[in-house]
Amino acid sequence: MLGFLSARQAGLDDPLRFRRAESTRRVLALELNKDRDVERIHGSGVNTLDIEPVEGRYMLSGGSDGVIVLYDLENSSRQPCYTCKAVCSVGSADSRVKLWDVRRASGCLITLDQHNGKKSQAVESANTAHNGKVNGLCFTSDGLHLLTVGTDDRMRLWNSSNGENTLVNYGKVCNDSRKGLKFTVSCGCSSEFVFVPYGSTIAVYTIYSGEQITMLKGHYKSVDCCVFQSNFQELYSGSRDCNILAWVPSLYEAVPEDDETTTKSQLNPAFEDAWSSSDEDG
């Protein structure tokens, strides 16, 4: 470590090299900390965790009891032994989606309304995002829109800034999961896509038109989650068949089945080898 510091002070080393080396050392030295506890709130299994990326101070947990808990991870006591306290808890199965500002105690910014306020408050579905339980959320890569799925077999696209339902029609989106449904979106494409578990398949839709492009088939039981790797345009999916499948771009382009004059598939021109040993080819 002293060698890293000396080289950095002398300007002989990349300033980030020491940070990367120390981060690597810390990751490889992870162990259970007996001096730090997290306050137990959930009465059933904990299904999901996430930490806000700005300060890294607050953590959200979601459980199968329908409760969402916000924890403060900062050690304000400065004691070696401490408990991460729950700041507040919410969550429910009331068909509602709320956007929160975790920096404030009363931080609810918007409650999404599928009717955009056009229904009477007396109507049962007023101020609800779905007509069933909401069990999946995903922001678009630019953060400007939010996608939600519910047990009413519907997916909806919302404007993140004002909470408006954009009314994009995706048709019936089969959702038989009684737990959280993890779906994902593409990033960096000319037209962005959303990948949604649909029974034992994965349905692919264009986000802003609602058109279903294709169904990815490979699992034997219901798919519960998928995640998109944007660097190489790859998709990974997990299923109740205990398998994780990798979906990668094909080097071949499919040819319509009714075209009998050509083979079933042909090499994408982008991957063709244009080299030739012939002088005539130039």
C-alpha positions in Angstrom: 0.0 0.0 0.0 2.9 2.4 0.8 4.3 1.7 -2.6 1.0 2.7 -4.2 0.8 5.9 -2.2 4.4 6.9 -3.0 3.9 6.4 -6.7 0.7 8.3 -6.7 2.3 11.3 -4.8 5.2 11.3 -7.3 2.8 11.3 -10.2 4.2 8.0 -11.5 0.9 6.1 -11.3 -2.7 6.5 -12.4 -4.6 8.1 -9.5 -7.4 5.5 -10.0 -5.1 2.5 -9.8 -4.7 2.6 -6.1 -8.5 3.0 -5.7 -9.2 0.0 -7.9 -6.5 -2.1 -6.1 -8.0 -1.2 -2.7 -11.5 -1.9 -3.9 -10.5 -5.3 -5.2 -8.8 -6.1 -1.9 -11.9 -5.2 0.1 -14.2 -7.2 -2.2 -12.0 -10.3 -1.9 -11.9 -9.9 1.9 -15.7 -9.8 2.5 -16.9 -11.7 5.5 -20.0 -11.6 7.8 -19.8 -8.6 10.1 -21.0 -9.6 13.6 -20.9 -6.0 14.9 -23.5 -4.7 12.4 -27.1 -5.6 12.5 -30.1 -4.6 10.3 -33.3 -4.0 12.2 -35.8 -6.9 11.5 -39.1 -5.6 10.2 -40.3 -8.2 7.7 -42.6 -10.9 8.9 -41.9 -13.2 5.9 -39.1 -13.8 3.4 -37.1 -10.9 2.0 -37.3 -10.9 -1.8 -35.3 -7.9 -3.0 -32.8 -5.3 -1.9 -31.5 -2.1 -3.5 -29.2 0.8 -2.4 -29.7 4.3 -3.8 -26.6 5.2 -5.9 -26.1 8.9 -5.1 -25.0 8.8 -1.4 -25.2 5.0 -0.9 -26.8 5.7 2.4 -30.3 4.4 2.1 -31.4 0.8 1.4 -34.8 -0.5 0.3 -36.0 -4.0 1.1 -39.1 -5.7 -0.2 -40.6 -8.8 1.3 -43.2 -11.4 0.5 -45.3 -9.9 3.2 -46.0 -7.0 0.9 -43.9 -4.5 3.0 -41.3 -2.1 1.7 -38.7 -0.9 4.3 -36.3 2.0 4.0 -33.1 1.7 6.1 -30.5 4.2 7.0 -27.1 2.5 6.6 -25.0 5.4 8.1 -23.4 4.8 11.5 -24.5 8.0 13.2 -23.5 6.7 16.6 -19.8 6.3 15.5 -19.8 3.1 17.7 -18.1 -0.1 16.4 -21.3 -2.1 17.1 -24.5 -0.6 15.7 -27.9 -1.5 14.1 -29.1 -0.1 10.8 -32.5 1.4 11.7 -35.6 1.4 9.6 -36.6 4.9 8.7 -40.1 4.0 7.6 -42.0 1.1 6.1 -44.8 0.9 3.5 -46.0 -1.5 0.9 -49.1 -3.2 0.4 -51.1 -5.1 -2.4 -53.5 -2.2 -3.0 -52.8 -1.9 -6.8 -51.1 1.4 -6.3 -47.7 2.7 -7.4 -46.2 5.6 -5.6 -43.0 7.5 -6.5 -41.0 8.5 -3.4 -38.3 11.0 -2.4 -36.3 8.9 0.0 -34.6 12.0 1.4 -37.8 13.1 3.1 -39.9 11.5 5.8 -43.1 12.4 3.9 -41.6 11.8 0.6 -44.5 10.5 -1.6 -44.3 12.6 -4.8 -46.9 11.0 -7.1 -49.5 8.2 -6.9 -50.0 6.8 -10.4 -53.6 6.8 -11.8 -54.4 4.5 -14.7 -57.3 6.8 -15.6 -55.2 10.0 -15.5 -57.7 11.6 -13.1 -60.7 11.2 -15.4 -62.6 8.8 -13.2 -64.6 9.9 -10.2 -62.9 9.4 -6.8 -65.9 7.2 -5.9 -64.9 4.7 -8.6 -63.1 1.7 -7.0 -60.2 1.8 -9.5 -59.5 5.5 -9.1 -55.9 6.3 -8.2 -54.7 2.8 -8.9 -52.1 1.8 -11.4 -53.6 -1.6 -12.2 -56.7 -3.6 -11.5 -54.7 -6.3 -9.8 -51.5 -6.5 -7.7 -48.5 -4.6 -9.0 -45.6 -7.0 -9.0 -43.1 -5.5 -11.4 -41.4 -2.1 -12.0 -38.7 -0.9 -14.4 -37.5 2.5 -15.5 -36.4 3.1 -19.1 -32.7 3.5 -19.5 -33.0 7.3 -19.7 -35.2 7.4 -16.6 -37.9 9.4 -18.4 -40.5 6.6 -18.3 -41.6 3.9 -15.9 -43.0 0.5 -16.9 -45.3 -1.5 -14.6 -46.8 -4.9 -14.8 -49.7 -6.3 -12.7 -51.6 -9.5 -12.1 -54.4 -8.0 -14.3 -52.3 -9.1 -17.2 -51.5 -5.6 -18.2 -48.3 -3.6 -18.7 -48.4 0.2 -18.6 -45.9 3.0 -19.5 -45.8 6.1 -17.3 -44.3 9.5 -17.7 -41.8 9.8 -14.8 -42.0 13.5 -14.4 -45.8 13.9 -14.1 -47.1 10.4 -13.5 -49.2 10.4 -16.6 -50.4 7.1 -18.1 -49.2 7.2 -21.7 -51.9 4.7 -22.7 -49.6 2.6 -24.8 -51.4 -0.7 -25.5 -49.3 -3.8 -25.2 -52.2 -6.2 -25.3 -52.5 -9.0 -22.8 -49.3 -9.6 -20.9 -49.7 -12.9 -19.2 -48.6 -12.6 -15.5 -49.1 -15.6 -13.3 -46.4 -14.8 -10.9 -47.4 -14.3 -7.3 -44.1 -12.9 -6.4 -42.1 -10.0 -7.8 -41.6 -10.2 -11.6 -38.2 -8.9 -12.7 -38.3 -7.6 -16.3 -35.8 -5.4 -18.1 -35.3 -2.9 -21.0 -32.7 -2.5 -23.7 -30.3 0.4 -23.8 -28.7 2.2 -26.8 -30.9 0.8 -29.5 -32.5 2.9 -32.2 -35.9 1.7 -30.9 -35.8 0.6 -27.3 -37.3 -2.8 -26.3 -38.8 -4.3 -23.1 -38.3 -8.0 -22.2 -41.1 -9.4 -20.1 -41.4 -12.9 -18.6 -44.5 -14.4 -20.2 -45.2 -17.9 -18.9 -42.3 -20.1 -20.0 -41.3 -17.6 -22.7 -40.0 -14.0 -22.8 -42.1 -11.5 -24.7 -40.2 -8.7 -26.5 -42.1 -5.4 -27.1 -41.1 -2.0 -28.5 -41.5 0.3 -25.6 -43.2 3.3 -27.2 -45.5 1.6 -29.7 -46.5 -1.5 -27.7 -45.9 -3.8 -30.7 -44.9 -7.4 -29.7 -41.8 -8.2 -31.8 -41.1 -11.8 -30.8 -41.3 -14.5 -28.1 -38.1 -16.1 -26.9 -38.6 -19.8 -26.2 -36.2 -22.0 -24.3 -37.3 -22.6 -20.7 -39.5 -25.5 -19.6 -41.3 -23.7 -16.7 -42.4 -20.2 -15.9 -39.8 -17.4 -16.2 -39.6 -15.1 -13.2 -36.8 -12.8 -14.1 -34.5 -11.5 -16.8 -31.8 -8.9 -17.1 -30.2 -7.1 -20.1 -26.4 -6.7 -20.6 -26.2 -3.5 -22.6 -22.5 -3.7 -23.5 -22.9 -6.7 -25.8 -26.8 -6.7 -26.2 -27.2 -10.0 -24.3 -30.1 -11.2 -22.2 -30.1 -13.6 -19.3 -33.3 -15.2 -17.9 -34.1 -17.2 -14.8 -36.9 -19.8 -14.5 -38.6 -22.2 -12.1 -36.9 -24.9 -14.1 -33.8 -24.0 -12.2 -31.9 -22.8 -15.3 -30.4 -19.5 -16.2 -30.3 -19.1 -20.0 -28.1 -16.7 -22.0 -29.6 -15.1 -25.2 -26.9 -13.6 -27.5 -27.1 -12.0 -30.9 -27.1 -14.4 -33.8 -24.4 -14.2 -36.5 -27.1 -15.4 -39.0 -30.2 -13.7 -40.2 -33.4 -15.8 -40.6 -34.8 -16.2 -44.0 -38.6 -16.4 -44.4 -39.8 -20.0 -44.4 -41.8 -19.6 -47.7 -38.6 -18.7 -49.6 -37.7 -22.0 -51.1 -35.0 -20.6 -53.4 -32.5 -19.9 -50.6 -31.3 -21.7 -47.5 -33.0 -21.3 -44.2 -30.4 -18.8 -43.0 -27.7 -16.6 -44.3 -24.7 -14.9 -42.8 -25.3 -11.3 -41.7 -23.2 -9.2 -44.2 -21.6 -7.4 -41.2 -19.8 -10.6 -40.3 -18.9 -11.8 -43.8 -15.2 -12.2 -44.6 -14.4 -9.8 -47.4 -10.7 -10.8 -47.7 -9.6 -12.4 -50.9 -6.2 -13.7 -52.1 -7.1 -13.0 -55.8 -5.3 -10.1 -57.5 -8.3 -9.6 -59.7 -10.4 -8.6 -56.7 -8.3 -5.7 -56.2 
